[in-house]
Amino acid sequence: MSDTELRRIEVCADLAEAEVVSAHLHRIGIPARIESRPLETSVGWKHFVVIPAHQYRRAQLALAQLPLSDAVLKFLASGELPNSEADSP
């Protein structure tokens, strides 16, 4: 991966999170590595997951999460499935 242009795909405050992202990308065939840098204003680190630039769009799609609808959020909070008109007599 060292002879190709690299691009950041994810910035993580926690190293474990960066390792999970990197492992997921590796599983789907996208080489990834973690670069860690100290924060400028406080004690702590930022962890960057970097990938080959030509794989950026594929990695974006692999990591994409769609926003959850209100019905899904309600189900996750209560465990109750929403009533549908098809179930009504």
Helices and strands as residue ranges (DSSP letters): E 6-12, H 15-27, E 33-38, E 45-52, G 53-55, H 56-63, H 70-78, G 85-87
